[in-house]
Amino acid sequence: MITQIQGKLVEKYPTHVVIDCQGLGYEVHISLHTFAQLGSEEQIKLFTHLQIREDAHTLFGFATPSERALFLLLIGVSGIGASTARTMLSSLEPLQIQTAILSEDVKTIQSIKGIGLKTAQRVIIELQDKIKNLPEMEEIQLISGNTIKEEALSALEVLGYPRRSSEKVIDNLIQSEADASVETLIKAALNKL
């Protein structure tokens, strides 16, 4: 099993990269989240998962071990293949997926292209206990239990901003300003929306 790959970044696309590793070019499929994490460095390291099927050997790469762990949990759910799991990680940040599963937020998971109501419910039911063992769980519990976040999101919804885009902005603001008040969060979010 190939668990990581380190080498020279030869090609970079939103869906895959090519990494030169001692003269061999490896095509590694990535999510948009990982694509955003990759800078312009010449040398990169990705944590990988090799999927072997009769018709293809596909290498998936992730910026962090926790993103790879979430991917592995997602493909373990009945009805979710590697392509759908990668779409999920491209549509939402790994932290948002984990938070949605923990808070049983079916709408957020269902908002991902290709995920219907039954699949979203299955993801929550099958992964709710398993997700607690992922490395970023302490951070998620802080965010999901945050009433200031919920108040700010409610206020932005009343002002007509979609919850999904507002939530991304609020999560980023909470991470950078942990002691922010509801008013501060709303004002900062309005500048970014």
BAFI-3210 file (N, C-alpha, C; in Angstrom, 3 decimals, decimal comma, padded with zeros to 6 digits):
// residues 193
n [1|2|3|4|5|6|7|8|9|10|11|12|13|14|15|16|17|18|19|20|21|22|23|24|25|26|27|28|29|30|31|32|33|34|35|36|37|38|39|40|41|42|43|44|45|46|47|48|49|50|51|52|53|54|55|56|57|58|59|60|61|62|63|64|65|66|67|68|69|70|71|72|73|74|75|76|77|78|79|80|81|82|83|84|85|86|87|88|89|90|91|92|93|94|95|96|97|98|99|100|101|102|103|104|105|106|107|108|109|110|111|112|113|114|115|116|117|118|119|120|121|122|123|124|125|126|127|128|129|130|131|132|133|134|135|136|137|138|139|140|141|142|143|144|145|146|147|148|149|150|151|152|153|154|155|156|157|158|159|160|161|162|163|164|165|166|167|168|169|170|171|172|173|174|175|176|177|178|179|180|181|182|183|184|185|186|187|188|189|190|191|192|193]
n.u [000,844|000,548|001,205|002,036|003,358|006,147|007,677|008,680|006,543|005,006|002,816|-000,238|-003,582|-007,088|-008,324|-006,390|-002,882|000,472|003,215|006,660|008,637|011,620|012,138|009,878|006,591|003,823|000,345|-001,901|-004,995|-006,904|-008,777|-010,684|-010,168|-007,613|-006,225|-006,410|-004,763|-002,259|000,593|002,823|005,071|007,914|008,631|006,557|004,411|002,132|-000,486|-001,596|-004,005|-004,341|-006,385|-007,412|-008,769|-010,381|-010,202|-008,595|-005,913|-005,962|-004,653|-005,191|-004,734|-004,020|-003,951|-003,629|-003,260|-005,658|-007,639|-007,392|-008,117|-010,816|-011,786|-011,410|-013,237|-015,602|-015,716|-016,233|-018,886|-021,945|-022,894|-021,386|-018,797|-015,313|-015,203|-017,503|-016,915|-014,675|-015,870|-017,452|-015,457|-014,502|-016,603|-017,235|-015,375|-013,219|-013,588|-016,129|-017,714|-017,323|-018,394|-021,052|-021,858|-021,600|-023,448|-025,740|-026,663|-028,436|-029,224|-026,950|-025,134|-026,666|-026,686|-024,546|-023,509|-024,927|-025,561|-028,215|-031,209|-031,479|-028,864|-027,423|-028,511|-027,653|-024,874|-024,609|-025,665|-023,963|-021,405|-021,308|-020,365|-017,821|-016,477|-015,690|-013,199|-011,348|-008,468|-008,980|-011,038|-011,332|-011,265|-013,549|-015,605|-015,491|-016,283|-018,841|-020,333|-020,700|-022,511|-022,443|-021,666|-023,956|-025,891|-024,873|-025,022|-027,798|-028,610|-027,422|-028,818|-031,381|-030,858|-030,731|-028,637|-027,237|-027,121|-025,078|-022,823|-022,436|-021,753|-019,236|-017,689|-018,073|-016,979|-014,274|-013,724|-014,149|-012,078|-009,872|-010,380|-010,948|-012,208|-014,285|-017,230|-020,812|-021,749|-019,343|-018,567|-020,692|-020,443|-017,841|-018,295|-020,171|-018,586|-017,129|-018,872]
n.v [-001,190|002,192|004,850|007,460|010,112|011,776|014,348|016,074|018,585|018,358|018,763|020,537|020,438|021,185|018,710|016,721|015,931|015,722|014,032|013,943|011,392|010,454|010,150|008,790|009,503|010,144|010,060|011,676|011,720|014,389|016,345|019,429|020,785|019,879|020,776|023,539|023,766|023,257|024,949|026,963|025,499|023,594|021,060|018,622|016,937|014,364|012,644|009,419|007,189|004,116|002,823|-000,208|-001,701|-003,975|-002,787|-000,536|001,161|003,467|006,372|008,311|011,519|013,502|016,510|016,419|013,979|013,658|014,403|012,330|010,210|010,826|010,553|007,776|006,825|007,762|006,356|003,894|003,828|002,464|002,830|005,046|005,858|006,197|008,378|009,892|010,444|012,052|014,190|015,119|016,020|018,026|019,772|020,617|021,712|019,444|019,694|020,849|018,791|016,847|018,213|018,491|015,816|015,119|016,891|015,997|017,154|016,912|018,392|019,906|017,906|016,757|018,809|018,505|017,717|014,902|013,550|012,173|012,276|009,784|008,748|010,755|010,535|007,939|008,301|009,879|008,164|005,885|006,960|008,574|007,703|006,738|008,969|010,439|009,622|010,812|012,950|015,794|016,258|017,668|020,360|020,485|019,977|022,292|024,201|023,252|023,420|026,071|028,771|031,417|031,335|030,145|032,140|034,265|033,135|032,809|035,487|036,394|034,836|035,913|038,364|037,656|036,163|033,155|030,166|028,247|029,489|031,537|030,104|029,062|031,407|032,390|030,250|030,453|032,994|032,562|030,802|032,482|034,609|033,914|035,008|036,607|038,683|038,289|040,473|041,460|039,283|039,210|041,720|041,468|039,274|040,283|041,987|040,152|038,610]
n.w [000,000|-000,843|001,125|001,310|-000,718|-001,954|-003,699|-006,730|-007,884|-010,879|-012,624|-012,074|-011,387|-010,767|-010,243|-010,220|-009,670|-010,930|-009,812|-009,738|-008,830|-008,205|-010,986|-011,880|-012,905|-011,054|-011,209|-009,243|-007,790|-006,527|-004,078|-004,218|-001,907|-001,118|-003,370|-002,982|-000,774|-001,732|-002,478|-004,392|-004,247|-005,191|-004,297|-002,941|-000,549|-000,227|001,455|000,909|-000,707|-002,168|-004,564|-005,720|-008,473|-010,807|-013,336|-013,005|-011,286|-008,901|-007,528|-004,749|-003,337|-000,415|001,503|004,271|006,946|008,340|006,517|004,700|006,383|006,828|004,206|003,856|005,742|004,588|002,104|003,091|003,619|002,603|-000,737|-001,277|-003,255|-004,250|-005,982|-005,313|-002,632|-002,969|-004,277|-002,189|-000,412|-001,962|-002,162|000,435|003,314|005,096|007,882|008,007|007,010|008,981|011,188|010,345|010,297|013,016|014,180|013,090|010,698|008,141|005,897|005,112|004,290|002,300|000,496|-001,140|-004,394|-005,940|-003,639|-002,057|000,023|001,469|001,308|002,617|005,192|005,771|005,821|008,134|010,136|009,945|010,374|012,633|015,194|014,528|013,557|015,695|016,446|014,836|014,231|014,385|016,162|018,660|017,962|016,365|018,214|019,746|017,873|017,008|019,322|019,682|020,552|019,838|017,199|016,047|016,569|015,048|012,480|012,232|012,253|009,876|008,045|008,321|007,213|004,616|003,516|002,201|004,138|003,861|002,539|004,351|006,637|006,044|005,998|008,633|010,149|009,424|010,477|013,221|013,782|013,408|015,136|018,114|020,399|019,546|019,487|018,887|017,373|016,289|014,716|012,850|011,553|010,444|008,803|006,992|005,517|004,083|002,647]
ca.u [000,000|001,277|000,544|002,406|004,243|006,856|008,481|008,580|005,243|005,224|001,571|-001,215|-004,930|-008,032|-008,739|-005,249|-001,526|001,474|004,389|007,845|009,293|012,822|012,020|008,556|005,515|002,609|-000,871|-002,579|-006,289|-007,042|-010,000|-010,448|-009,596|-006,170|-005,731|-006,260|-003,662|-000,981|001,108|003,624|006,322|008,347|008,581|005,331|004,171|000,708|-000,849|-002,314|-004,759|-004,332|-007,584|-007,145|-009,950|-010,020|-009,911|-007,731|-005,243|-006,107|-003,993|-005,817|-003,822|-004,655|-003,021|-003,410|-003,694|-007,053|-008,501|-007,355|-008,906|-012,226|-012,049|-011,529|-014,511|-016,684|-015,844|-016,725|-020,351|-022,615|-023,434|-020,436|-017,540|-014,203|-015,548|-018,458|-016,191|-013,825|-016,795|-017,827|-014,314|-014,328|-017,735|-017,168|-014,120|-013,330|-014,132|-017,567|-018,344|-017,297|-019,348|-022,397|-022,147|-021,792|-024,664|-026,838|-027,129|-028,707|-029,300|-025,601|-024,588|-027,512|-026,413|-023,439|-023,986|-024,898|-025,955|-029,640|-031,636|-031,156|-027,408|-027,015|-028,894|-026,784|-023,557|-024,689|-025,882|-022,809|-020,138|-021,380|-019,473|-016,459|-015,876|-015,159|-011,810|-010,462|-007,565|-009,437|-012,300|-011,414|-011,590|-014,944|-016,502|-015,518|-017,065|-020,235|-021,014|-020,563|-023,791|-022,168|-021,696|-025,349|-026,566|-024,381|-025,588|-029,231|-028,722|-027,079|-029,932|-032,455|-030,448|-030,856|-027,442|-027,396|-026,461|-023,868|-021,695|-022,228|-021,110|-017,801|-017,076|-018,116|-016,001|-012,934|-013,597|-014,045|-010,729|-008,875|-010,703|-011,678|-012,969|-015,151|-018,636|-021,758|-021,752|-018,072|-018,624|-021,640|-019,845|-016,735|-018,873|-020,800|-017,499|-016,561|-019,919]
ca.v [000,000|003,463|005,714|008,858|010,325|013,045|014,565|017,350|018,845|018,570|019,337|020,777|020,718|021,078|017,333|015,826|016,454|014,745|014,183|013,226|010,772|009,782|009,824|008,250|010,484|009,563|010,865|011,552|012,404|015,207|017,132|020,870|021,199|019,631|021,679|024,862|023,700|023,168|026,250|026,913|024,816|022,604|019,765|018,461|015,643|014,069|011,392|008,777|005,937|003,440|002,007|-001,186|-002,370|-004,792|-001,977|000,623|001,412|004,908|006,914|009,531|012,232|014,425|017,448|016,054|012,616|013,649|014,406|010,954|009,379|011,106|009,930|006,333|006,592|008,014|005,267|002,726|003,911|001,847|003,789|006,127|005,401|007,134|009,593|010,661|010,928|013,166|015,306|015,637|016,765|019,206|020,676|021,136|021,480|018,252|020,084|021,068|017,468|016,228|018,942|018,146|014,448|015,140|017,632|015,382|018,170|016,209|019,362|020,260|016,771|016,584|019,901|018,079|017,118|013,441|012,979|012,293|012,236|008,503|008,622|011,693|009,926|006,778|008,828|010,300|006,997|004,984|007,585|009,438|007,213|006,578|010,279|010,983|009,186|011,548|013,863|017,173|016,250|018,696|021,613|020,401|020,110|023,704|024,952|022,828|023,839|027,515|029,461|032,685|031,001|029,944|033,437|035,023|032,516|033,150|036,900|036,506|034,248|036,912|039,420|037,139|035,459|031,697|029,593|027,501|030,401|032,257|029,214|029,001|032,673|032,436|029,282|031,047|034,109|032,009|030,243|033,554|035,462|033,031|035,744|037,582|038,724|038,068|041,683|041,508|038,245|039,610|042,834|040,930|038,372|041,119|042,499|039,077|037,970]
ca.w [000,000|-000,885|002,103|001,083|-001,851|-001,847|-004,885|-007,438|-008,507|-012,310|-013,145|-011,010|-011,869|-009,639|-009,980|-010,029|-009,819|-011,330|-008,955|-010,186|-007,679|-008,698|-012,406|-012,207|-012,733|-010,477|-011,277|-007,957|-007,798|-005,315|-003,894|-004,319|-000,625|-001,216|-004,415|-002,367|000,189|-002,442|-002,896|-005,612|-003,920|-006,171|-003,609|-002,138|000,084|-000,078|002,119|-000,189|-000,615|-003,460|-004,780|-006,770|-009,040|-011,970|-014,516|-012,741|-010,010|-008,764|-006,344|-004,247|-002,455|000,530|002,128|005,673|007,297|008,785|005,325|004,190|007,298|006,543|002,905|004,082|006,418|003,629|001,124|003,811|003,707|001,466|-001,700|-001,541|-003,835|-004,156|-006,731|-004,504|-001,446|-003,415|-004,521|-000,868|000,113|-002,811|-001,933|001,802|004,034|005,940|009,182|007,837|006,872|010,310|012,031|009,874|010,744|014,469|014,553|012,339|009,752|006,887|004,792|004,653|003,547|001,120|-000,442|-002,007|-005,641|-005,983|-002,346|-001,800|001,427|002,107|001,435|003,672|006,473|005,975|006,214|009,540|010,995|009,940|010,742|013,811|016,248|013,991|013,286|016,956|016,601|013,935|014,940|014,564|016,905|019,705|017,285|015,927|019,358|020,110|016,889|016,954|020,532|019,776|020,374|019,148|015,773|015,649|016,581|013,895|011,276|012,191|011,872|008,457|007,292|008,339|006,282|003,255|003,044|002,290|005,319|003,512|002,324|005,610|007,601|005,704|006,423|010,109|010,655|009,252|011,413|014,576|013,934|013,508|016,283|019,019|021,406|018,874|019,889|017,789|016,537|015,560|013,688|011,802|010,800|009,656|007,776|005,967|004,663|003,275|001,837]
c.u [000,883|000,555|000,930|003,322|004,855|007,735|008,239|007,208|005,481|004,016|000,589|-002,545|-005,886|-008,424|-007,582|-003,928|-000,647|002,731|005,518|008,572|010,431|012,657|010,704|007,503|004,256|001,446|-001,644|-003,860|-006,476|-008,408|-009,660|-009,843|-008,074|-005,544|-005,473|-005,086|-002,293|-000,558|001,866|004,972|006,642|008,267|007,314|005,265|002,670|000,548|-001,820|-003,115|-004,782|-005,561|-007,310|-008,457|-009,489|-009,543|-008,967|-007,088|-005,233|-005,512|-004,667|-004,868|-004,539|-003,595|-002,672|-003,832|-005,163|-008,022|-008,542|-008,206|-010,407|-012,641|-012,275|-012,824|-015,670|-016,837|-016,280|-018,241|-020,950|-023,205|-022,511|-019,124|-016,487|-014,522|-016,498|-017,780|-015,311|-014,682|-017,208|-016,708|-013,995|-015,419|-017,677|-015,782|-014,291|-013,955|-015,647|-018,316|-018,426|-018,322|-020,783|-022,797|-022,436|-023,091|-025,897|-027,494|-027,283|-028,688|-027,930|-025,010|-025,359|-027,253|-025,269|-024,013|-023,846|-025,288|-027,441|-029,937|-031,210|-029,645|-026,895|-027,329|-027,988|-025,395|-023,556|-024,791|-024,611|-021,533|-020,151|-020,447|-018,024|-015,744|-015,243|-013,692|-010,839|-009,669|-008,121|-010,696|-012,406|-011,828|-013,058|-015,897|-016,584|-016,414|-018,535|-021,009|-021,043|-021,894|-023,606|-022,228|-023,140|-026,121|-026,158|-024,963|-027,073|-029,429|-028,434|-028,177|-031,096|-032,142|-030,440|-029,641|-027,640|-026,557|-025,127|-022,666|-021,383|-021,447|-019,609|-017,084|-016,984|-017,088|-014,583|-012,700|-013,412|-012,643|-009,684|-009,104|-011,574|-012,579|-013,950|-016,583|-019,517|-021,719|-020,488|-018,069|-019,520|-021,038|-018,716|-017,250|-019,498|-019,766|-016,972|-017,594|-020,264]
c.v [001,246|004,427|007,178|008,933|011,712|013,192|015,930|017,461|019,215|019,254|019,482|021,210|020,591|019,642|016,364|016,580|015,329|015,053|013,315|012,718|009,901|009,275|009,222|009,322|009,796|010,539|010,603|012,374|013,126|015,872|018,609|021,418|021,031|020,563|023,070|024,902|023,690|024,552|026,113|026,243|023,796|021,204|019,687|017,057|015,480|012,724|010,694|007,543|005,349|002,552|001,081|-001,855|-003,175|-003,933|-000,802|000,565|002,931|005,356|008,240|010,188|013,276|015,271|017,039|014,603|012,574|013,703|013,004|010,033|009,581|010,467|008,425|005,979|006,740|006,874|003,957|002,708|003,323|002,921|004,960|005,524|006,478|008,456|010,490|011,236|012,116|014,397|015,942|016,504|018,001|020,240|021,352|020,873|020,208|018,555|020,294|019,744|016,801|016,890|018,590|016,748|014,429|015,814|017,128|016,367|017,543|017,178|019,723|019,130|016,568|017,682|019,575|017,365|015,599|012,771|013,241|012,187|010,940|008,324|009,530|011,117|008,737|007,224|009,186|009,093|006,144|005,623|008,384|008,986|007,147|007,921|010,886|010,617|009,923|012,605|015,254|017,291|017,340|020,025|021,624|020,598|021,556|024,493|024,561|023,243|025,346|028,215|030,805|032,456|030,878|031,271|034,270|034,470|032,846|034,588|037,085|035,917|035,230|038,038|038,939|036,425|033,951|031,122|028,944|028,428|031,189|031,406|029,108|030,242|032,735|031,473|029,834|032,170|033,609|031,452|031,339|034,466|034,691|033,775|036,756|037,508|038,482|039,245|041,763|040,499|038,658|040,706|042,319|040,044|039,182|041,715|041,439|038,405|038,796]
c.w [000,000|000,051|002,002|-000,117|-001,726|-003,080|-005,488|-008,109|-009,968|-012,944|-012,000|-011,637|-010,687|-009,284|-009,745|-010,168|-010,349|-010,516|-009,500|-008,950|-008,214|-010,137|-012,832|-011,957|-012,244|-010,631|-009,985|-008,006|-006,464|-005,262|-004,083|-003,035|-000,659|-002,248|-003,829|-001,383|-000,480|-002,897|-004,210|-005,358|-004,994|-005,570|-002,770|-001,550|000,236|000,630|001,174|000,208|-002,018|-003,558|-005,963|-007,171|-010,249|-013,133|-014,261|-011,360|-009,869|-007,444|-005,974|-003,253|-001,622|001,214|003,560|005,926|007,723|007,602|004,716|005,064|007,058|005,217|003,072|004,799|005,427|002,633|001,777|003,953|002,438|000,548|-001,989|-002,029|-003,702|-004,854|-005,932|-003,265|-001,806|-003,711|-003,203|-000,300|-000,732|-002,553|-000,568|002,382|004,877|007,307|009,117|007,711|008,238|011,232|011,650|010,333|012,239|014,881|013,809|011,378|008,366|005,704|004,240|003,818|002,247|000,081|-001,405|-003,224|-005,596|-004,681|-002,128|-000,314|002,109|002,303|002,546|005,052|006,803|006,433|007,694|010,469|011,099|010,489|012,041|014,934|015,776|013,862|014,537|017,167|015,688|014,706|015,237|015,425|017,968|019,111|016,852|017,088|019,821|019,168|016,942|018,209|020,700|019,508|019,684|017,645|015,291|015,597|015,370|012,597|011,128|011,734|010,383|007,567|007,204|007,348|004,826|002,693|003,203|003,437|004,965|003,328|003,593|006,604|007,334|006,231|007,943|010,702|010,555|010,249|012,848|014,808|014,100|014,714|017,265|020,006|020,808|019,404|018,663|016,825|015,677|014,419|012,530|010,936|009,902|008,516|006,647|005,018|003,714|002,398|000,617]
res [m|i|t|q|i|q|g|k|l|v|e|k|y|p|t|h|v|v|i|d|c|q|g|l|g|y|e|v|h|i|s|l|h|t|f|a|q|l|g|s|e|e|q|i|k|l|f|t|h|l|q|i|r|e|d|a|h|t|l|f|g|f|a|t|p|s|e|r|a|l|f|l|l|l|i|g|v|s|g|i|g|a|s|t|a|r|t|m|l|s|s|l|e|p|l|q|i|q|t|a|i|l|s|e|d|v|k|t|i|q|s|i|k|g|i|g|l|k|t|a|q|r|v|i|i|e|l|q|d|k|i|k|n|l|p|e|m|e|e|i|q|l|i|s|g|n|t|i|k|e|e|a|l|s|a|l|e|v|l|g|y|p|r|r|s|s|e|k|v|i|d|n|l|i|q|s|e|a|d|a|s|v|e|t|l|i|k|a|a|l|n|k|l]
***
